[in-house]
């Protein structure tokens, strides 16, 4: 049986979701992407998720998703191989399975299975979907991305019993009490619990059993994300909430109107820093001028702190 200890440890950390930079012709900018990943690694980030939602997963072509994995793996190897890569996979079952197999063949140790976007999802069908992926790559750690509040902890327990390589959960339902109950129904020690709604939810979810959190903010300010992690690991919720206050406006802008500008805000901040273009693909859109100035002001405040 595969030992997933390194992968489990990597999930109990800042799980960075890199953006996908585009060039002036709307092509994936490979050199800029690698530079952004290297910036994360050099800052001390040790868990990276290419093809996550902050990567604009659903706006990428299959070829672009494959390239993003290859570029990430290449950068991790060049940086010394100390980071774990969690590849986002999804869409229909066959596509998700094929992407998981490609991730395995590229050398990734984990895949994150995006929430099924089908309009009709049953408890048993949710298990079947993730089981198809997990059984195709038994040597790879599998992490369901759970955004559906109707999925019950017992469903995850059944999945975990059938598939030992389902090792963690990216939990992204905005309800800390629901998370606490779900984790205890599924088996709190069986899985690594990742707060999938990033830094603003991390303190509440850590109090209920999470040991890692995802981040898009980390693209802009890895120092801040790591500061939040250190505070939470130390059980210093006062320090964690001071970090929380410093990022609140930025993260609220990302979450507004059902996260309409989630990626646009991050890319605007990166554009202000001169790290990539602000371009996003539909159905996202670049920010209007007045919001660009607000983002620039927030980033300048972080730099001065």
N, C-alpha and C positions, 0 to 999 in steps of 0.2 A: 504494500500500500504506500502511496506517495506521502511523504512528509510535507505538510503544508505550513510548517512553523514559520518559515521566512515570509510567506505570503500573508499569513495571519498577522504577523508583527507589522508588516507594511500597511495593512488596513487600519491599524491602530495608530494613525499618524495623520498628518495633513495630506489628503488625497487631492493632488492638483489636477485641474481640468484645463489643459492649455487651449488657448484660442487657435483658430485656423486663420492665418493671415492670407489675404488675397492681394494680388498685384493689380496694376492699372487695367489689365485685361480680364479681371475676375478669375484668374487662375490661382490655384494654391501656390503660395510663394514659399518654395521649399527652403531656401536659404534663411529667410526670416523665421520660418517655423523652427528650424534647428537652433537658431540663435535664441529664440524665446525659451525653448526647452533647456538649452544649456544654462541660461540665466537662472532658471528654477533650480537646476541641479547644483550650480555653483553657490546658490544661496542656502543650500542645505535641504532642499526638498528631496525626498527619497521614494515617493510614490506618485506616478504620473499616469493619467488616464487619457490617452488619445481617443478621439471619436466620442467624447462625452457631449452633453447638451451645450456646454459653453464652447465646444468645438463646432457648433452648428451641424451636429450629426445628420439631421434629417434634410439638410440642404447640400450635403456632399454627395458626389457620385460614388459608385462602388470603387472606381479606380482611385479616387481621391482618398477614400477611407483606407484603402490598402496602402497607399503611399504614406499616409500619416503614420501608420503603424511602423512601416519600414524606416522612416525618418526618425521616429522616436527611439526605436531599438538601436539605430546607428549612433545616435547621440549618447544614449546611455552607455553603450559599449565604449565609445571614445572617452567618456568621462570616468571610466574605470569600472563600470558594471555594478555599482553599488546600489542602484535604484531598482525598484520593482515596477513593472508596467502592467496596467490593468486596461485591456482593450475594450472599448465599448462596442457591443454587437446588438443587433436587433432586426426589425422589420419582420417579414414572414418567417416561419420556422426554418425553412430550407436556407434562406439567406443568413439567418442568425447562426445556424450550424456551420455553414461554409465560412463565415467570418471568424468564428471561434477556431476552426481548423487552421485557417490562415494565420491567426494570432499565435497559435501553438507552434506552427511551422516557422514563424518568424522569431520565436524564442521568448514570447511573452509568458509570464507565469500565471496570469489571471485574465479573466474576461468579466466585464460588467454587462449584464443583460438588461438592456433598456426596457422600461415598462411597455408591455404590448399596447399598441395604439388602436387595436380593434375596438369597435363600439360594443361588442358583446364578449364579456369575459366572465367565465364561471370559475369557481374555486378549483375544481378538478382540472379544468382546461388550463388555468394558470400554472398548476403543477406540471401538467403534460408539456407545456411550452418550454419551461425551464429544464425539465428533465431531458428533453430532446437535445438541448445544448450540452448539458452536463454529461450525459452518457456518450456524446460524440468525442469529448475531450477529457477523459477521466484523469489525465495527468495534470490538468490545468485547474487552478482554483476558480470557482464560479461565484459571482456576486450578483444576486438579483437587485435591480433598482426598483424599489417599491414606492409608488406614488398613489396607489389606489387604496383608499381607506376601508374598502369593503373586503379586501383580502384578509383572511383570518390567520392568526398565529398557527393554528392547527394545520393549515395548508403548507406553511413553510416547514413545520415539523415533519410532515409526510415527505416533502421534497428532500429534506436533509437526511431522513432515514434511508431513502432510496438511493441518494447520491452523496457519498462521503466528501466529494470534492466541492460541494456547495458549502463554502466556508464562512461567508459573511453576507451582510445585507446593507445596502445603501438605502436607508429609510428616509423618505422624503414626504411624509404626510405631516402637515403643519399642526401637530397636536401632540404635545409631550405626554399627556396622560394616555392617549391612544398608543403611542410608542411603548410606554412602560408596560401596558397590558399585553400588547402584541409580543414583545420580547419574552415576557414571562410565559405566555402560552406556547411560544415556539421552542423555548429552551434557552435561557439567557446565557449559559456557558457554552452552548453548542456552536454559536455563531459569533463572529466579530461584528459588532454593531457600529455602523458608520452613520453619523448625522449627515443626511444627504441634503440638508437645506443650508449648509455652510455655516459661517461664523455666527450669524445672528441667532441661530437655533442651537449652536454647539453647547453653551453652558447648561441650558435646560435639558438637553438630551444626554449630556455627560452625567448629570445628576441622576438620570434614569438608567444608566448602563452603557451608553456609547463610549467608545475609547478612541474614535477617530472622527474626522469630519472632512467633507469635500470642500473645495474652494475654487472659485473663479477669481476672486479678489487677489489670490496669490500670484496671478500673472502680473499684477501691478505692483504689489507690495508684499513680497514673500516674508519680509521681516515681521510684518504685523501678524500674518497668519501663524508664524512660528511662535511669536510672543503669546498668542492666544493658546496654542497647544501647550506651551510650557506652564502657563498658569493653570490650565485645566488638569494637567497631569499632577501638578502639585496640590490640587484641591483648593487653590486660591481663587475662589469665585469673585472676590473683590477685584483682584487684578484682571481677571477675565472680563469682568463687566466694564472696567476702564477701557480695555481694548474695544469692547462692544460699543461703547459710546463714541469712540473715535471713528468707527466705520459705519455707524448707524445710518447716516444720511446717504452715503454711497450705496449701501445695500438696499435701503428703502427705494432709491431711484431704480435699482435693478428689478425690484419686486413689484413695482407699481403696475397697475392695469394688467394683472395676471402675467407679470414678468415680460411685458411687451418689449422692453428695452434691456433685457438682462445682459445680452452679449454686447449690445451697442454701447452701453455704459463702460464696460471693461475695455472695449477697443478704443473708445474715445480717450480713456485715461492713458492707454498705451500710445496712442497717437500723440497725446500731449508730451509724453516722455520721449518721443521720437523712435519708438521701438517697432511700430508697425502702422500700416494704414488703418483708417477708421472703417473701411468698407465692410458691410455685412450683406448677406443675401436675403432676398424675400423668403418668408414673410416678415423678417426683421427689417429695420430701416435705421439709417444713421440719425443721430440726434440733431435737433434744430440748434441754431447758433446760441440761443440763450442758455440751453442746457450744457452746451460745450464749455461755456465760460464757467458754469457752476462746477463741472467736473474738474476743470483745470484748477480752480480754487481749492477744492478738496485735496487734490494730489499735492499741491504746493504746501498745504498745511501738514501733510504727512511727512514731506521731505524736510520741513523745518523742525519737526518734533524730535 
